Amino acid sequence: MNAMAQAISRTRRLRVGCTFQYQVAAPTPATIQVAVDPHGVVRVVDEQWELHPAQPISTFTDLYGNRNRRTVLGRGPASITYRSDVDVPSAPDPCDTDARQQPVEELPGEVLHYLLASRYVESDALAGTAWDLFGETEPGWSRTQAICTWVNRNLSFEYGASDWSTSARDALHAGKGVCRDFAHLFIGFCRAMAIPARYVFGYLPDMDVEPLPVPMDFYGWAEAYLGGRWWTFDPRNDARRAGRVPIGRGRDAADVAMVTTWGPATFERLAVWADEVLP
């Protein structure tokens, strides 16, 4: 077994989850996307759902292969709680500095969708800026990493700096944002440079790093398609991290909303946790 395989085979256990609280004026249909994606290197050991008031909950798979739940939130105070124990690789995100950027004509058809502009990623409008900044970089991993590092160094992280309507271009003009804005801008520049890129969100524990003195939240990062596979890039941290637990992937954050409601449900509170389970 080589060193990479050995590192991946060593795992650590995390306990992740979240609670959403609402005030519901009338029964409200909802879709929920907070469950761990079981299809990658993360192994789901156990997971539990709690809905108050109790309601039936069913599972469906969306266009991007993400696991979703659907239910109807009952009248009055309502809450959705998800808990899961998972095993994650102890090694940081893998990388390959020799990964090649494939010409568009060689890309698989199923990834071409991730070259197009989307609701929060105006890659067409960002193309001129992208070519000015990265046109002289070496195509492939070097160019993609250069984009990641530039976004990290040129956006300031600031809680409350953006809202549900903020796009990649908005974040660029403002020069600040939260993790999803960093990811959107990175994705926009990549697509403008003909690198397929997509948005990912999930749980990111403070594993092997200094804990942040703020409450845990969901975390957004990106994946770029190089050398025939998807690779993780994290423009908020510009670092390879251990312990990532993906939930969903899509063109941008619009495709992976945690909870979507159709009715008079007022959001009140969110709690998120992602902690290592020590022996």
Order of alpha helices (4+ residues) and beta strands (2+ residues): alpha-beta-beta-beta-beta-beta-beta-alpha-alpha-beta-alpha-beta-alpha-beta-beta-beta-beta-beta-beta
